[in-house]
Amino acid sequence: MPDWRANVREQLGALRLEPAEAEEILDELAGHLEECYDALLARGVPEEEAFARACEQAGSWKKLRRGVTSAKREGIMQKRVKQFWMPALVTLLAGWGLLTLLILSGVQPVMWYLGDPPTPIYLIFYWPWLVLLPLIGAAGGYMSRKARASGWRVYLVGSFPALAMACVFLVILPWSLVVDAHVVRDFAWLGLTAMTFSWVILPGIALCIGVVLEGLRKAKAA
């Protein structure tokens, strides 16, 4: 009896996949070829001929290897889109879209001044927005977990609006320091800290609270 698994492993060579995925493919293909081989033997085909004809079912091993790798990569990309990018985009649009609506509707923020004129430094709190952010974080976490994501990826999705704002700060601040000399002269680390707390840390905490609560709800339901 041929060792179909060893034969398939030898013919396919090293697959650029996760070990578990590669083993699964080897098992499936070896099982298929073995079934073909047994069916040919049952019809009275000699062993050597049955082995050769069963191997022909795989076609070109080189093309098969490329096809398997390409299909798996496409599947991984689709998985990432479902688990991360789509729910992250929904969370981002919902989070900052809600803030835009609140501003357009005339909601005034609460400000806590930390500095004095002419360049005051202050914290900004849009309390209705902060109160609703856990719902948005929970929605993002739910979508991500529904697509079978887990661990830090779920929290990354839920807190994506805050992370996006952090990226904006990281891009704009260095550019401003290089382009505008006044920014360097007037720059205050306390102001940057206040902005980071108002627009990144506090919203991120609110969003993550929603992710945690949604996870607890799911665990309780299970």
N, C-alpha and C positions, 0 to 999 in steps of 0.2 A: 504493500500500500504506500503510495507516494506521500511524502510529508508536504502537503499543499501549502501549509503556512510558511514553512521554510523556503519553499520554491517561490512563493509570491514575494516574500521579503527580499530574496536574492534578485529577482527580476525587477522589482520596483526600485530597489536601492533605498537611499535615505530620503524620506519625505520631510519637507520643511514644514512640519506641523508639530503641534503639541504631542508629547509621547502617547497620551491616552487616545487622542484622535487617530494617530497613526496606527495604533494597535487595533482600534475598532475597525478601521478600513481593511487592515490585513485579515482580520477575522471574517469580515463579510465577503471579501473577494475569495479567500481560500475556501470558505463554505460553499460559495456558488460554484467554483471550479470542481470541488469534490462531488457535488451533486451531479454535475454534468458527467464527470468521470464514472460515477456509479451507475448512472442511467445508461451510458454506452456499454459498460460491462454487462448490464442486465440484458441488453439486446444482442449479446454474443460477440461484441467487438473485442479483439485481442487487447491485452493490457497496454502494450506500447502504442498501438494506434489510438486507443481510448485516451491515453495520457496526452498524446500530441493534439488530438482533436479538441480535448478539453482546454488545453493551453491556447488553442486558436480562438476560443471564446473571448479571451482578453484582448485580442487584436495586437496592436503595436504597444509594447510595454512602455516605450518612451512617451508615446502620445497619451497613454493611460496615466502615466505619472504626472505629466503636465496638466491633464484634465482634472485629476484628483486635487492637485495643489491649487489650481485656479478656482475650482468649485468651493473648496474649503475657505480660501481667502475671501471669496465673494460672500460666503455665509458668515464669516467673522465680521466683515464690514457691515452687512445687514444687521447683525446682532448688535454691533456698537451703535448703529443708528437708532435702533429700537430701544436699547437700554439706556443710552446716554444722550445723543444729540437731539432727538425729538422731544423727550421730556425736558431737557435743559432749555431748549428754545421756547417751549411753552412756559416754563417757569420764568425765564427772562422777560418775555413779552408781557406776561401777566403781572409780574412784579413792578416793572417800570411803567407799564401802561396804566396800572392802578394809580401810581404816584402822579403821573401826568394828568389823569382825570381829576384827582383831588386838587391839584394846583389850579387847573382850569376852572374848577368849580368854586374857587375862592377860599379853600381851606388854608388857614394861616399856620405856619409852624411855630412851635415853642422854641425860643432861643435862649441859650444860657451864655452870657458874655463872659469871656475869660481875659479880655484885654481892654485897652483904652484907646480912644480915638488918637490919631487919625486912622490907625490900622487895627481896628478891634478884631479879636479872635473869639469865636463863639461856636457852641455846639448847636446843631439844628435837629429838632425832633418833630417829625410828622406823625403824631400819635395814632391817628386813624390808620395810616399806612402800616406802622409797626404792629398794630394790633391784628391787622388782616394778613400780614406776611406769613404767620404760621400756617394759615390755610393754603397759601400758595406753595409753601415748602412741603406740606403734606400731599398736595396734588402731584407735585413733581416726584416725591418719593413713591407714591402709589403707582404712577405710570412706570417708573423705573423698576420697581419690584415686580409689577405685573409682567414685565418683559424678562423676568428672571435675573435681574441684577441683584447684587448683594454687597454688603460691606461698605467701604469708603465711596464706591461709585454712586450709591444712592444719596449719600450726603453731599457729594459733589454736585449732583443734579439739583437737589433741593436748595442748596446755597448758591446756585449759579448766578443769580442777579448780583449778589454781593461780590462774588469773585470777578464778575465782569467789570464792576466798578473799580475793584482793586487793580485790574489790568489797565483800565483807563488812566488811573493815577500814575502807574508805573511808566506809561508811555508819555503822557502829557508833561509830567513834572521834569524829567530830564531834558526833554525838548525845550521847555520854557526856560530852564536854567542856561541852556546853551545859546538860545536865540535872543532872549531879552535880558539885557544887563540889569534892568530894574528889578527883575525877579530875584536875581542873586543878592542884590543890595537889600531888598525888603523881605527876603525869605525868612520865615520863622518856623522852626521845628514844632513849636507848640500848635501853630495853625495847621500844619500837616497832620499832626496827631489828632486834633479836633475833627478835621474833615474825615480822617480814616475811621474814627470812632462813630461819627454820625452816619456815614454812607457805606461803610464796609463791615465793621465789627458788630455794631448793634443790629443792623438788618440781617447779617449772617447768623447771629445767635437766634433771632426770631424765626428765620427760615429753618434752621436746624431743629428748633423746638418742634416745629410742625412735622418734620421728618421722624423725629423720635416718637411723637404721639401717634402718628400713622402706623409706625412699626409696632407699637404696643397694642394698638387696636387690632392689627392683623394677627399678632401673636395670641391675643385673647380670643379672637374669633376662631382660630385654628384649634 
